[in-house]
Amino acid sequence: MIPFRGALTALSALLAGSCLATPAFASAVSPRSYELTTVFGLPITNSMVTTWVISLLLIIVVKVVGGRPTLVPSRGQAVLEGIVEGMRGLLEPIVGKHTIGPVFPFLVGLFTFILIINWSGLLPGVGAFGFYDDQGTLRYWFRPGNTDLNTTLAMALISLVAWLYFCVRYAGWGVLFFDIFGNKADKRETPAIIYYLLIPIFLMVGLIEMISIAFRPVSLSLRLYGNMFGGENLLVSMTNFFAWVMPIPFYLFETLVGLIQASIFTMLVAIYIGLVCNHEGGEGDHAH
C-alpha cells in the first residue's frame, strides 16, 4: 500500500488531536531540518534521526536476509548475490578490472544507502508525525535525510576522500598527477616543438581540472538535495489538494526519481575513480 500523508493526517487527528500533525497542512516544506534536541551541545535534527533509523534497519535486514553465506545459498542470499553480481558487472568496465574488487564494496554501499534514504520519504510516519513548538511551528520527528543539504554534502565529501584514496592506492601519485597535468600528446607521433609547446597548455588545463575536482562535492550534493527536496515539496503540495487518490502517480514518480538519483550519484563517483584508475588494454596504460 502506498502511504499518503492525507491518510496519516486523519490517523494523527484520531490518535492525539493537536499534539500530532502532518506537514500536509503547510504551504511549503522548510529547507532546514528541525532541531529536535541537543546532545553535548550538538543539535540532533529530524533528518539525522531518520538517517540513523534507516541505517540501523538496513543493517538488520541485510543480516537477516543474507544471514551467514553458505555454498548452497538460501533464497535471500541468492537474491542479494544476484543484485550484487549485476551491479558489479555494470561498474567493472567503468572502474577497471584491477580496482573493482576494493572499490565495489564502497560503491554498492553508497548506492544502497542513498537509495533507501531517498525512498524513506515514502514510508508511513516520515514527515507525518510531530509536535508544535511554542511559536506554533510544526516540528515533525522524521524527515528524509537527503532533503537536508548537510547529509548530501557529507556524502559528497566522503566520496571525494574515497576517490583520492582509491586513486593514490591503486594508481599512484604519478598517475594522478599525469591525469591532471600531464601532456597527453603521443611523443612518438608529435613533432618535438609542438609536443613541448603543449606542456604549458596542459598545465593550465590541469589547473582548470583542479577547480573542477574541488567543485565535485558541490555539484554532487546540490543535485541530490535539489531533486529530493523538490520531490518532498511536490508530495506535500499534491496532498494539500487531493489527499487520497491523486497523489498516487506522484508517489510512483518519486520512487523512480529516488532510484535514478542514487544511480547518478554512484555512477559519477565510479566515473571519477575510473578516469584515473582504469587505463587497461591500451598503449597509454600508465596505471600499472
N, C-alpha and C positions, 0 to 999 in steps of 0.2 A: 504494500500500500504506500502510495506517495504521501509524505507528510505535508500538511498545509498549515500555514500559520493561522488561517482562519479557524480551523478546527481546534488548534491549540488555544486560540483566544477564548472560544466558548468553554473549553475544558478548564482553563485557568479561572474563568469567572465563576464556574461552578465549584471549584476547589477552594478558592481562598479570596474571592471577591477582589478587593482593591490591592492586596499585597502581592498578587501575581498578575502579570500582564504580558503583552506581546508588542514588539515594535511595529506591528502592522498598523497601529493607530498613528504612528509618527509619519510625518510627511516625507522625511528622508532619514537615512541612516547616518549617524555621526562618523566621520572619517577617523576619529580617535577611539581607541578601545577604552572601556570604562575601568577605572581603578576600583577594584573590589575591596582590597585591604593592603596592608604593608607588612612585610616580614623583615626584621632587622633594618628598617628604613627603606627597603626596596619595594617598589609598587608591584602588586600582583593584579594583572588585568584579566578581563573575561576571555580574551583571545589566548592568553597564556594558559589559563585553566583548561580550555578546550583542547589545546595542543597537547598538554600533559595527559589528559584523559584519553585522547585518541592514541597517543603513543603507547600508553600502558595497555590499552585494549588490543592494539596491533601486535604487540609482543606476545600477549596471551593467546591471541588467535593463531599466530604462526606456530607457537609451541604446541598448541592443542591439535591443530590441523596437520602440521608436519610431523609432530612427535619426534621420536628418535629414528633417524634414517635407517632403513633396512634394505637388504639386497632385493627382496620381493616387496616393492613399495605398496603401501596402503593406498586407498583411494585418494585421501587428502594429500599424501606425499606425491602421488602420481600427478595430481593437478598442479601442485606447486612446481614440480620438476618440469612439467610441460611449459608452464608460463616462463620459468627461468630460462629454459633452453631456447625458447622463442625469442626472448629479449637478448640473450647472448648472441644468437645468430644475427640479429638486427644490428647490434652495436659493434661486433667484431670487425667488420670491414671499415668502420669509422676510426676506431682507436688503434687497430692493428693487432695481429695475432700474438705478438710478443708482450703486449701490455694488457690484453683483455682480461687475463687471469687476475692480476692485482687491482685493476680499475673497475671491473664489473661489479663486485660487491658494493662499492660506493655508489655507482650509477643506479643499480637496481634498488638500493635502499633509498636513494634520493627520490627516484620516481615514485616508489610506493608511498613514501611519507607525504610527498606533495599531493599525490592523487587522493589519499584518504583525507588529508586536511581540506582539500578543495571540496570534496563531497560531504564533509562534516556539516556544512551549512544546510544540507537537505535532510538531516536526521531530526527526528522529533525532539523537541526541547531546546535545540540550539537556536538562539536568537528569539526564544519564545517566553521563557520564564525569567522573572527578575523581580526587582523591587524599585520603588520610587524613593529618591533621596529627599532631603529637606527642601530642595529647590523645585521639587516636582519632576525631576528628570528621571526617566526610566533607566535603570542600570540592570541589564539582564545578565545572567550568570555565565552563559556560554555564547561564544561568538567564533565563527570560523577563523582559524589562525592566520590564513593568508589574506584576510581582509584587513590585516594590521601590517603596515609598511615595515615595522620593526622586524616582524617574522620573516618576510620575504627578503629584506636586506641582510639579515643574519645568514639565511641560506645562501644568498649570492656571495657573501664574503667567505663563507666556508668553502663554497665551490671554487672561488679564486685561489684560496690557500691550497686546496686539494689539487687544482690544476698545476700550480707551481711545484708542489711536492712530486707529483707523478712525472712531470716533465724533467725535473732535475734528477729524480731517482732512476728513471728508465730511459732517458735520452741523454742527460748530462748538460752541464752549463754551456759547454761548447756548442752543442746542437741548438740549445735555446737561444744563445746569442746570435748564431748564424741565421736562424729562422727570423729573427727580428731585424738584425743589422747587416747580415751578410750579403755579399754580391751574388745574386742568383744567376748571373750570366755564366755560360759554359766557357771557361778559359781556353779550352782547346779549339773552340769554334768561333771565338770572338777575337777580332783584332786587338792587339795589346793596348793600343792607345785608347780605344773605346772601352775596353774592359776596366782600365784604371780610372777613366773618367766617370764610369758608373759607380765607383766606390762611394764618393761623397753623396751621390743621389740616393743610393740605398741606405746610407747613414741617416739622411733626412727622412726617408720613408720609415726607417726604424723608429725615429722619434715620434712620428705620427702614430705608428703602431703601438708605441708605449702609452700614448694618450688613449688610444682605443682600448687597450687592455685595462687601463685604470678605470674606464667608464663601463666596463662589462658588468660589474656589480650593480651599477645604476640602471642599466637597461634591463638586466635580468629581473631585478626586484620590482621596478616600476611596471614592467609588462605583466608580471604575475599579479601584483597587487591591484593594478588598474582593472584587469579583467574580473578578478574575484570580487572586488569592492563594487564594481558596476553591476555584476550579477546579483549581489546581495540587495542593492537598491532596486533592481528590476523586480525581484521577487516580492519585496515589501510593497512596491508601488502597485503591482498587479493584485496582490491580496487585499489592498485597500479598496480596490474597485470590485473585484469578484473573489469572494473568499473560498469558494468551493470548487468549481469546475474549470473556469477559465485559466487558472494558473498551471494546469497540467502540462501543456506544451512548454511552458517556460521552465518548469522543473526538469523536464526531459532535456531541454536545450542547455540548461546549466550543468546537467550531468555530462553532456558531450563537451561543453566548454572546459569543465574540470579535467577531463581526460586529455584534451588537446593541450591545455596549458602545462600539465605535468609532463607530457611528451616533449613539448617545445623546450622547456627548461632543461630537461635531461639531455635531449639531443644536442642542444647548444653547448652544454658543458662537455659532452663527448666529442663534439667537433673541435672545441678549443684544445682538448688534450690530443686529439688525433692530428691536428695541424703540426704539432711538434714531434709527437712520438711515432706517428705512422708514416714511415719512409721506407717501406718494404718493396723489394722487387724492382727497383729502378737503378740507373747509373748513379743517381744522386742520393743513394742510400747512405746518409750520414748519421743514421740513428744507431748504428752498431759500432 
